[in-house]
Amino acid sequence: MSVQDKIKQQLSENEIVLYMKGSADMPMCGFSARAVNILKSCGAKFATVDVLQDEELRQGIKSFSNWPTIPQLYIRGEFIGGSDIMAEMCEAGELQDMIQGTTAES
């Protein structure tokens, strides 16, 4: 299975996926920690993928989204952005609207 197929499979199996450095319990960079905190504050139930565990995946997700940095958020298979975009969307209430209707916790 190619790395692109692996990414597509991860996105099809989970409504909300955060590609990040580390895990939700132990983020390995400030941007990833910020992204996790934003999703938790929105009440989202989300899957994480630690790109530090797989260099091929780390590079593959960047080309998949055509976005050079990690973390990267996907909702229902759609690329949303990194932690700065997530923060802006959360402040505007847009992120909460996108999460609504997923298997988000209430």
Helices and strands as residue ranges (DSSP letters): H 3-13, E 16-20, H 30-41, E 47-50, G 51-53, H 55-65, E 72-75, E 78-81, H 83-92, H 94-99
